[in-house]
């Protein structure tokens, strides 16, 4: 080589300037212990396939699966191929699979037997020679907690000496503080801390990582991310599934070890941590450890645990925890935990963190809600539609990944009327590429040697220290389990504890427009929806109950677009669901997973509501506002009395009351003469007559006689025999009336008083 050539090679390559170069992992072999298990099938191999598809794996790469199940190489490859096709997020490409399959071998053996691992060692040595994996090893321990220590004791003394070694360990890392310390001590005998990757897949989720970007890359958030501006923080990790056949594990772990100890506390740490000096692994983890050390143990009054009983999830009846196979009939294992936590430092002193996690809850939802303090002197209270809500920033981690912000805005039109609105960022809308699975990111980071998203030994021990203190309280009492139905949001005590503190738990699921439409009302409902669509674009869920049909669900989804102004369109999504057979008895469990986050909830109930019955009561507890039309009711005395009993549970709108809106200003214009009215005659529907009479009684504070003449609509009103002036204009169409009610967000106290004052 000439001197000129040598000098050129020592210079920085000028052709690389301006190029974004992707780090490539070193050549290596990945050994998966527990290769025949569900984790390997559902997560690991689909993640490896996605990485291979995107050329993110090194060219010199190989896999060895190790498990006790007797399988040949070909049988294992076929099983993994089927797993990729079933659980992978990408379309299956044979070429990519062939590349991965030719680098995959399987060893059936006891991983804790040193002699039994000789075939694995021979395969790895062959990979080094044939595929150039350079003696670099990643050992993935996808095994039960009891199998971790025996495997470490075998592979530790026999680790490779020609390349680097990394060890991935699945949660839970130990069962308590003592066992975690013992496992850490065992690891220290054979591995450096930089070689150990304790995995918590929540840290690999894009929205969890985006929390750091949200905080530290945006100048508007970090200055107000503290106790001076934030009232409290709520973190929810909710799952609708049960224990999925994992009774042996769950009976030993419970929700506090399965979710609280790792997922929840990691989310608290990321939310509360100080800005790191840089985003290297140790800098980020140092700040998380400070948060965990700053948490003080919550007292028994600030922790609620629960266990699910039988119930309905997505309309399907599911067993209680004690009825799950392998679970003791008198089991005291918790499937739900809620706690009020505090971080004792300058940033967060006296700011509560409300956390909850559980199985068989109403829907799958993980979110972080940051509720800011109210304005110290709001001048707009009288202009608000009800009490102005505080600003809330919600980070939706799954399933609807994104961020939303609630703030007050002026309603268009005359006057100054305020309403809480929502500004949303959705990953699916802003970024057209699919969101990577957490395991893709975590496996790739391990191959690159980046431990930022993995937990360190001191983190794990701090987490267990808090959990052990909580569990110690539980040994002193015997809870009355089960204490919540499957398909609900957990024990009532959890909400009561938060309500007593003045900060109710954020509901993580609300909806747009929900309609309960019995078969006889379907045609009329379709006409109203068609008229409503262009004026009030929204998601609408139509529930058609068919209790006499065979059990099941029938669904149809439609999306319609309508022009609004020049070169603009809005869309309306309609989901029509037939609830057949027993599904009629649990409509809330069907609806909850379909609801959109952070939007008001309206329930339109066609016909007479079955007050006190399960389906109606479930949906009332799900929504923000109930919309009825008492004109559709065959009788009014008992229904009005029953309706008044739920005013404190849900805001109510009545289309029959809306139909009187043109007449009430006319009657009010007769003041002061109308103050002495003794008798009112109403020509219209029975509901309109009684509501107008009730309105006058409640406003004037005395009895007024009512004479009613039946008509198809409100055609006239007489006050002590004198006709009231007829209102101008035509009566509004049904779709206009419903659209007006969908714009209302607060209780109508005038209507409530009118209902209570109806005298039949």
Secondary structure as UniProt FT lines:
FT   HELIX           3..10
FT   HELIX           14..16
FT   TURN            17..18
FT   STRAND          28..33
FT   TURN            34..36
FT   HELIX           38..39
FT   HELIX           40..44
FT   HELIX           45..53
FT   TURN            54..55
FT   STRAND          61..67
FT   HELIX           73..87
FT   HELIX           94..101
FT   TURN            102..103
FT   STRAND          104..108
FT   TURN            111..112
FT   HELIX           115..117
FT   HELIX           118..130
FT   TURN            134..135
FT   STRAND          137..141
FT   HELIX           145..155
FT   TURN            156..158
FT   STRAND          165..169
FT   HELIX           177..190
FT   HELIX           193..195
FT   STRAND          196..198
FT   HELIX           201..204
FT   HELIX           206..216
FT   HELIX           219..222
FT   TURN            223..224
FT   TURN            227..229
FT   STRAND          230..238
FT   TURN            244..245
FT   HELIX           247..255
FT   HELIX           256..264
FT   HELIX           265..272
FT   HELIX           281..294
FT   STRAND          295..296
FT   HELIX           300..302
FT   STRAND          303..306
FT   STRAND          308..309
FT   STRAND          311..313
FT   TURN            314..315
FT   STRAND          316..318
FT   HELIX           321..323
FT   TURN            325..326
FT   TURN            329..330
FT   STRAND          336..343
FT   TURN            346..350
FT   STRAND          352..358
FT   STRAND          365..372
FT   TURN            376..377
FT   TURN            379..380
FT   HELIX           381..383
FT   STRAND          392..398
FT   STRAND          402..410
FT   STRAND          418..426
FT   HELIX           427..430
FT   HELIX           438..448
FT   TURN            452..453
FT   HELIX           457..474
FT   TURN            475..476
FT   STRAND          484..485
FT   TURN            486..487
FT   HELIX           492..500
FT   TURN            501..502
FT   STRAND          513..516
FT   HELIX           519..521
FT   HELIX           522..533
FT   TURN            534..535
FT   STRAND          539..546
FT   TURN            547..548
FT   STRAND          552..563
FT   TURN            566..567
FT   STRAND          569..580
FT   HELIX           581..586
FT   HELIX           587..591
FT   HELIX           592..594
FT   TURN            597..598
FT   STRAND          602..605
FT   TURN            611..612
FT   HELIX           614..620
FT   TURN            621..622
FT   STRAND          625..628
FT   HELIX           630..632
FT   HELIX           637..644
FT   TURN            645..649
FT   STRAND          651..654
FT   HELIX           655..658
FT   TURN            659..660
FT   HELIX           661..668
FT   TURN            669..672
FT   HELIX           673..676
FT   STRAND          679..684
FT   HELIX           686..700
FT   STRAND          705..710
FT   STRAND          716..719
FT   TURN            720..721
FT   STRAND          722..723
FT   HELIX           734..742
FT   HELIX           749..756
//
